[in-house]
């Protein structure tokens, strides 16, 4: 391999390395954003499950809908919706 071919090869190799680096960076950024979104969804789901558990526990204790709504920090309509979903009366 002569000097010009060697120089061309090195440029080509550098471009491939740069391209791989760009793709890896984009991949990991996308993966990280996906993890962040998953964590946010998990937190929302956990809050929703806790909200439901508060309503169900309040029902078992025969608390008023108004009081359950207050301790769950949700509107009474949400408490009513949970009652309907779980067929509570």
Residue, then its C-alpha position, 0 to 999 in steps of 0.5 A: x500500500x502506497x502513502x496515498x492509499x494509506x492516507x485514503x484508508x485512514x480517512x475511510x477508517x476514521x469516517x467509519x469510526x465517527x459514523x459508528x460513534x454517532x449511531x451508538x450515541x443516538x442509540x443510547x440517547x434513544x434508549x435512555x429516553x425510553x427508560x425515562x418514559x418507562x419510569x414516568x409511566x411506572x410512577x403514574x401507574x403506582x400513583x393510580x394504584x395507590x389512589x385506588x387502594x386508598x379508595x378501597x380501604x376507605x370503603x372498607x372502613x365505611x368512610x364517606x365519599x367526601x372524606x375518601x376524596x379528601x384523603x385521596x386528594x382526588x375529586x369525588x367524581x374519581x372516587x365514584x368512578x372507582x366505586x363503579x369500576x369495582x362495583x362498590x355500593 
